[in-house]
Structures are given as C-alpha cells and as structure tokens.
Amino acid sequence: MKGYIEQRGKGFRLMVYTGRDPITGKKRYRTETVRGTKRQAQKRLAEIVTEVSRGVLIQPSRMTLRDYLLHWLEDYARVNVRPNTYQRYEEICRLHLIPALGGIPLKELQPAHIQGYYSRAQAEGRHDGKGGLSKRTINHHHRLLSEALKHAVKQGLVVRNAAEAATPPRAEHVEIKTLDKAGLDQLLEASRGTPYYALFYTAAYTGCRRSELLALTWERIDLDIGFLEVVESLHQLRNKEIVFSPPKSRRSRRRISLPPSLAIALREHKAWQASIREQMGLPPPGPKDLVFSKPDGSYIPPNTITSAFRHVAQKAGFNGSFHSLRHTHATLLLERNVHPKVVSERLGHATVALTLDTYSHKVPGLDEAAALEFDKALETHRPTILSEEEIRQLGFE
C-alpha cells in the first residue's frame, strides 16, 4: 500500500492510494492533513495505511453517500451477489443514486432526501432524458439503497437506515401473460423445425428459467428415470462475458420430474445434436456438454433465445416473452389442481406464498372450488330449515 507525505505550510498532507474507482476507473486516494512534526505525520501515515489495508477507506465523519455506495459495491455486493446482480446494482448506483444523492454526507442523509429523489425520479429520472422512471424501477432503487444502508447501520457508520422511513411509489401491477393448452400447442408447433424447439418445449414442460436451461448439461439429466437437476445458471454481462453462477436462491437448486413426452423430445434432441456434431467432425455430446448449445457445443447468448422466441411467438399470434413459458407451466398445473407446494418446488420459488401471490389470480374458480370442497368435507351436516311457525316463536317475523 503506497503512502505519500507532502509538506504544506506548517503541516503535512498525507496521501494513500486506495485503488481505482469501480465506476469511473480513476485512481482514488485517501488524504489527510496533519499539523505537527514530520515524525507525527509519518506515524499518522502508517496508521492510515493500516486502516486502508483493513478496508477502512475513509473517515466516517467525512464519508459521503457516494463514498459509502462505492465501498459497499466493492466490498459487499461484488462478493455476495451473482455477477449479473452486481452489474445491475452498479448500474443503479452509477446512473441514478450517486448523481442524485451521492454528495450528501452519509451521516446527514435524511428520509426527506430519499423521498425527494423518488419524486424527481418518477418525473424525470430516465438517464436518456426522456421522462421519468417507472414505479417498479424506483422500487428496485429503494430496495438497493435500503439494503446498502442496512449494512452501514451494522458497521456503525450511521445510527438508522434513512431509506426505511422513506416510501417508494406503489408499483403498478403487471399482468403476466400465459398460454392456454391450445395456445401452447400452437406456439410449440410454430417452433418445430427451428434449433430452439427442444429448448422451448423444456421450458414449457418444466417451468425452468432461461438462465437455468442455458447452463444445463447432459450429466444433470436422467432420461431413463425422467428428471433433470438445476444446479447452475448462465448469464451474459454487458461486456459480453459469460458467467456461470449458482441458481437464484437456495430453493432454486432443485430436481424436476420430466413428463414422458419431454423425455422423448430430449432423446430426439440429443440424437439431432450428435448428428450435427458428427457432420462437423466433432465427438457426440458428453456428460459435461451443454444440452442447449450452438452446433459446435458453445453457449447460446441469452438474448439470442429472447429474439428467437419473439419471432416464434409472433408467428403463433402470441404477444409474450420467453418467461411466459414459465408462467404458463405454473398456471396450467394450478388449473389442474396440482398442490401449490409442488408447483412452487418445480419453479424453485422461495416460498409457496410467492407462487400463490403470483398465479392464483390467473386461475379462476379457485375460491369457488374451495367452498365446494369445504361443503363436501362436512356433507354429513345439513342446515335446519325452520318452518314459519318456528320462526314466529323465535320472535322473527
């Protein structure tokens, strides 16, 4: 760790290099002025070097929200979240939170500052200057800022989390788009003959996320017993780098049973994959090879799948995204009275409540069916119908 001493009048200016700013790429220094002897300055410089090496980049009294967010991104978020999630966090901080609130001293940040930011962001928060951010996007900003400040409280840098006292705008409800059985058949038929037929088929029949399917290898599929295992996900960063990371949550790591028709489709897909590779002079797909890949076995960029699905969906007359296949899987299962806990486990949701909150409104008649089932459970009990004379005797006219 490099440190410098420069005499300034009757004192000394200390500078310690702390690395490069993760957003701007510029070199960062921690500076401090010491009034006294050179020996005192040297002693203080050694202390600062030790503090910096331990991760204390700036004195809390002088730390701005910008300083803290950069520190939090580098030392916490980069280590504890998936690369694509970190990229999203960094973008929110760089493009929105730091320009709007970064100059405020961390200890002076108030809920009113944050509330004002939410109001301005909704009116004119787009980075391209074309209007405001959506309420849902502002809610993402709120959650990030609240999470970052929660760690500042834990570290003793602030007494309270100012974001907890601010109220983001209520996010609009986004209607999820699903296919009925006929619509799904039509879409899969429209994709037949394309390189993505087996991928779309698997997405619809398992409810897997795009990232989970693109990371799936043949060793994680048993076509005899009929199941696949989700243990990884694939993401592409802004710099085009492909990263493999653990699934979205602990429950996202799961085993999913395959219906017989899907097992057959995957056998055919593997045979087709082997045939293409043979024509290219390559060995057949092995256990470590990707199930869904380019002909040479390399990964498919996620956006390629998005574009291919959009084209097939338009052909089938459906205005939805690839994620609609996941929604369709869940909805069709619930419509057929599959227990919500089973549906939740197939989707890899953190809780059953999340599954029901997301999909129950898409399954009409659930409440009516519940009322009928309760009546069946107590079918031995029937209400007593009073005669007119008995009603009069009870005092009801």
C-alpha positions in Angstrom: 0.0 0.0 0.0 1.6 3.3 -1.1 1.6 6.4 1.1 3.0 9.9 0.5 3.9 12.9 2.7 3.9 16.4 1.3 4.8 19.5 3.4 2.1 22.1 3.2 2.9 25.3 5.1 3.1 24.4 8.8 1.7 21.0 8.3 1.9 17.9 6.2 -0.6 16.5 3.6 -0.8 12.7 3.7 -2.0 10.7 0.7 -2.6 6.9 0.5 -3.6 5.2 -2.7 -6.8 3.1 -2.2 -7.3 1.6 -5.6 -9.4 2.6 -8.6 -13.0 3.8 -8.6 -15.1 0.9 -9.8 -17.3 3.2 -11.7 -15.0 5.8 -13.3 -11.8 3.8 -13.3 -9.9 6.7 -11.9 -7.3 6.3 -9.1 -8.6 7.0 -5.6 -6.6 8.5 -2.7 -7.4 9.0 1.0 -6.0 12.4 2.0 -5.5 14.0 5.4 -3.7 17.0 6.8 -1.5 16.7 9.9 -0.3 19.8 11.8 2.8 19.0 13.8 6.2 17.4 13.3 7.2 15.2 10.4 7.6 12.3 12.8 3.9 12.7 13.8 2.9 12.9 10.2 4.8 9.7 9.5 3.1 7.9 12.4 -0.3 9.0 11.2 0.5 7.9 7.6 1.4 4.4 8.9 -2.0 4.3 10.7 -3.9 5.3 7.6 -2.1 2.7 5.5 -3.1 0.1 8.1 -6.7 1.3 8.0 -6.9 1.2 4.3 -5.4 -2.3 4.2 -8.2 -3.4 6.6 -10.9 -1.9 4.3 -11.5 1.4 6.2 -11.3 3.7 3.1 -12.4 7.0 4.6 -13.2 8.5 7.9 -16.9 8.1 8.7 -17.3 11.8 9.6 -16.2 12.7 6.0 -17.9 9.9 4.1 -20.5 10.8 1.6 -23.2 8.5 0.3 -21.1 8.2 -2.9 -18.1 7.1 -0.9 -20.2 4.6 1.0 -22.0 3.1 -2.0 -18.7 2.6 -3.9 -17.3 0.9 -0.8 -20.4 -1.3 -0.4 -20.4 -2.3 -4.0 -16.8 -3.3 -4.0 -16.5 -5.0 -0.6 -20.0 -6.4 -0.1 -22.1 -6.7 -3.3 -19.3 -7.9 -5.5 -18.5 -10.7 -3.1 -22.1 -11.7 -2.0 -24.3 -11.5 -5.1 -24.2 -13.0 -8.5 -22.2 -11.2 -11.2 -25.3 -10.2 -13.2 -26.9 -8.9 -10.0 -23.8 -6.9 -9.1 -23.8 -5.4 -12.6 -27.4 -4.2 -12.1 -26.6 -2.8 -8.6 -23.6 -1.0 -10.0 -25.6 0.5 -12.9 -28.3 1.8 -10.5 -25.7 3.4 -8.3 -23.7 4.9 -11.2 -26.6 6.2 -13.2 -29.1 7.2 -10.6 -28.3 7.1 -6.8 -24.8 8.7 -6.9 -25.7 11.5 -9.3 -28.8 12.3 -7.3 -27.7 11.8 -3.7 -24.0 11.0 -3.7 -22.8 14.3 -2.5 -24.8 14.2 0.8 -22.6 13.2 3.8 -23.7 9.7 4.9 -24.4 10.8 8.5 -26.6 13.7 7.2 -28.7 11.6 4.8 -32.4 12.1 5.7 -35.6 10.3 4.6 -36.7 13.6 3.1 -33.6 13.5 0.7 -34.6 10.0 -0.4 -38.3 10.8 -0.7 -37.4 13.8 -2.8 -35.3 11.6 -5.1 -38.2 9.2 -5.6 -40.4 12.1 -6.6 -37.9 13.5 -9.1 -37.0 10.1 -10.5 -40.7 9.5 -11.3 -41.0 12.8 -13.1 -37.6 13.0 -14.9 -35.4 10.1 -13.8 -34.6 8.4 -17.1 -30.9 8.5 -17.9 -31.6 9.4 -21.5 -33.6 12.4 -20.5 -36.9 11.1 -22.0 -39.1 11.3 -19.0 -39.5 9.5 -15.6 -38.7 6.1 -14.3 -41.5 3.6 -13.7 -42.7 3.0 -10.2 -41.4 -0.6 -10.3 -37.9 0.7 -11.2 -38.0 3.2 -8.4 -38.9 0.3 -6.0 -35.8 -1.5 -7.2 -33.7 1.6 -6.3 -35.4 1.7 -2.9 -34.6 -1.9 -2.1 -31.0 -1.5 -3.2 -30.5 1.7 -1.1 -32.2 0.2 1.9 -30.0 -2.9 1.7 -26.9 -0.8 1.4 -27.8 1.4 4.4 -28.7 -1.6 6.5 -25.1 -2.7 6.3 -24.0 0.9 7.1 -26.0 0.6 10.4 -24.4 -2.8 11.1 -20.9 -1.3 10.7 -21.8 1.6 13.0 -21.4 4.2 10.3 -25.0 5.6 10.8 -27.5 5.2 13.6 -30.5 4.4 11.5 -31.5 3.4 8.0 -32.9 6.5 6.4 -34.4 4.5 3.5 -36.7 2.6 5.9 -38.5 5.9 6.7 -39.0 6.8 3.0 -41.9 5.4 1.0 -41.3 4.5 -2.7 -44.3 4.8 -5.0 -46.6 1.8 -5.1 -45.6 -0.3 -8.1 -48.1 -0.9 -10.8 -49.4 -4.5 -11.1 -48.0 -6.1 -14.2 -50.4 -8.6 -15.7 -48.5 -11.8 -16.5 -49.1 -13.3 -19.9 -49.8 -17.0 -20.2 -50.9 -19.5 -22.9 -53.7 -22.0 -22.6 -53.3 -25.5 -23.8 -54.3 -24.7 -27.4 -52.1 -21.7 -27.5 -49.1 -23.6 -26.2 -49.6 -26.3 -28.7 -49.7 -23.7 -31.5 -46.5 -22.0 -30.3 -44.5 -25.2 -30.0 -45.7 -26.2 -33.4 -44.5 -22.8 -34.8 -41.1 -23.6 -33.3 -40.8 -27.1 -34.7 -38.0 -27.2 -37.2 -36.0 -24.5 -35.5 -32.9 -25.1 -33.4 -34.8 -23.9 -30.3 -37.8 -26.3 -30.4 -36.4 -28.6 -27.7 -35.5 -25.6 -25.5 -38.9 -24.1 -25.7 -40.5 -27.5 -25.1 -38.4 -28.0 -22.0 -39.2 -24.5 -20.7 -42.9 -25.1 -21.1 -42.9 -28.6 -19.5 -40.6 -27.8 -16.5 -41.0 -24.1 -15.8 -37.3 -23.6 -15.8 -35.8 -20.1 -16.2 -33.9 -19.2 -19.3 -30.6 -18.9 -17.4 -31.1 -22.4 -15.8 -31.8 -24.1 -19.2 -28.8 -22.5 -20.9 -26.5 -23.8 -18.1 -28.0 -27.3 -18.1 -25.5 -30.1 -19.0 -26.3 -33.7 -20.0 -25.0 -35.1 -16.8 -27.8 -33.3 -15.0 -30.5 -35.1 -17.0 -31.6 -38.7 -16.4 -33.8 -39.7 -19.4 -34.5 -43.2 -18.0 -35.8 -42.3 -14.6 -37.1 -39.0 -16.0 -35.7 -35.9 -14.2 -33.3 -33.0 -14.5 -31.3 -31.2 -11.9 -30.9 -27.4 -11.7 -27.6 -26.5 -10.2 -26.3 -23.6 -12.2 -27.4 -20.6 -14.2 -25.8 -18.8 -17.2 -25.8 -15.0 -17.6 -24.1 -12.6 -20.1 -22.7 -9.4 -18.7 -22.6 -6.0 -20.5 -19.1 -6.7 -21.7 -20.4 -9.9 -23.4 -18.6 -12.1 -20.8 -20.5 -15.3 -20.0 -20.7 -16.3 -16.3 -22.0 -19.4 -14.6 -23.3 -18.9 -11.1 -25.4 -20.7 -8.5 -29.2 -20.6 -9.0 -31.2 -17.5 -7.9 -31.9 -18.9 -4.4 -31.3 -22.0 -2.3 -34.7 -23.4 -3.3 -33.9 -22.8 -7.0 -31.4 -25.6 -6.8 -33.8 -28.5 -7.4 -34.8 -31.7 -9.1 -37.7 -31.6 -11.6 -39.5 -34.7 -12.8 -39.9 -34.9 -16.6 -43.2 -35.9 -18.3 -42.7 -38.9 -20.7 -43.2 -36.7 -23.8 -40.4 -34.4 -22.7 -38.0 -37.3 -22.1 -38.7 -38.4 -25.7 -38.2 -34.9 -27.0 -34.9 -34.6 -25.2 -33.7 -38.0 -26.6 -34.5 -36.8 -30.1 -32.7 -33.5 -29.4 -29.6 -35.4 -28.2 -29.6 -37.6 -31.3 -30.0 -34.5 -33.5 -27.2 -32.8 -31.6 -24.9 -35.8 -32.1 -25.7 -35.9 -35.9 -24.9 -32.2 -36.3 -21.6 -32.6 -34.4 -20.7 -35.7 -36.5 -21.1 -33.7 -39.7 -18.7 -31.1 -38.2 -16.2 -33.7 -37.3 -16.8 -33.4 -33.6 -17.5 -36.1 -31.0 -21.1 -36.6 -29.8 -22.2 -34.6 -26.8 -20.7 -35.8 -23.5 -21.9 -35.5 -19.9 -20.3 -32.1 -19.4 -21.6 -30.7 -22.6 -24.5 -28.2 -22.7 -27.9 -29.6 -23.5 -28.9 -26.4 -25.4 -25.9 -25.0 -27.3 -24.7 -23.9 -30.7 -23.8 -26.8 -33.1 -20.2 -26.7 -32.0 -21.2 -27.1 -28.4 -20.6 -23.5 -27.3 -23.1 -21.5 -25.3 -26.1 -19.7 -26.8 -26.2 -16.0 -25.8 -29.4 -15.4 -23.7 -30.5 -12.5 -25.9 -30.5 -14.9 -28.9 -33.1 -17.0 -27.1 -35.2 -13.9 -26.4 -35.1 -12.8 -30.1 -35.9 -16.4 -31.3 -38.9 -16.7 -29.0 -40.2 -13.3 -30.0 -40.1 -14.4 -33.7 -41.9 -17.7 -33.0 -44.4 -16.1 -30.7 -45.4 -13.5 -33.4 -45.8 -16.4 -35.8 -48.1 -18.1 -33.4 -50.0 -14.9 -32.7 -48.8 -14.6 -29.1 -47.6 -11.3 -27.6 -45.5 -12.5 -24.7 -41.9 -13.1 -23.6 -39.9 -16.3 -23.1 -40.7 -16.1 -19.4 -44.3 -16.6 -20.4 -43.5 -20.3 -20.8 -42.6 -20.4 -17.1 -45.8 -18.6 -16.2 -47.8 -21.0 -18.4 -46.3 -24.1 -16.7 -47.4 -22.8 -13.3 -50.8 -21.8 -14.4 -51.7 -25.0 -16.2 -50.6 -27.0 -13.2 -52.7 -25.0 -10.7 -55.7 -25.2 -13.1 -55.4 -29.0 -12.8 -55.4 -28.8 -9.0 -51.8 -29.7 -8.6 -50.9 -28.8 -5.0 -49.3 -25.3 -4.8 -46.4 -26.7 -2.8 -45.5 -29.0 -5.7 -45.8 -26.2 -8.2 -43.6 -23.9 -6.0 -40.9 -26.6 -5.8 -40.9 -27.2 -9.5 -40.5 -23.4 -10.1 -37.8 -23.1 -7.4 -39.7 -20.3 -5.6 -38.5 -19.3 -2.2 -42.0 -19.8 -0.7 -45.4 -21.2 -1.6 -46.8 -17.8 -0.8 -44.8 -16.3 -3.7 -46.3 -18.9 -6.0 -49.9 -18.2 -4.9 -49.4 -14.4 -4.9 -48.1 -14.6 -8.5 -50.5 -17.1 -10.1 -53.7 -17.6 -8.0 -55.5 -14.7 -9.8 -54.7 -16.4 -13.1 -56.7 -19.5 -12.1 -60.4 -18.5 -12.0 -62.7 -20.6 -9.8 -60.1 -21.4 -7.0 -62.2 -19.7 -4.4 -65.5 -21.4 -5.6 -63.8 -24.8 -5.7 -62.5 -24.2 -2.1 -66.1 -23.5 -1.0 -67.4 -26.7 -2.6 -64.6 -28.8 -1.2 -65.3 -27.5 2.3 -69.0 -28.4 1.8 -68.0 -31.9 0.8 -65.8 -32.3 3.9 -68.9 -31.6 6.1 -71.5 -33.3 3.9 -73.0 -35.1 6.9 -74.1 -31.8 8.3 -77.1 -30.1 6.7 -78.7 -26.9 7.7 -82.0 -27.0 9.6 -84.8 -25.2 7.7 -87.3 -23.6 10.2 -91.0 -23.5 9.5 -92.9 -20.2 9.5 -94.4 -21.1 12.9 -91.0 -21.9 14.4 -89.7 -18.6 13.1 -92.6 -16.7 14.7 -92.0 -18.5 18.0 -88.3 -17.3 17.9 -89.5 -13.7 17.5 -88.6 -13.3 13.9 -91.4 -12.0 11.7 
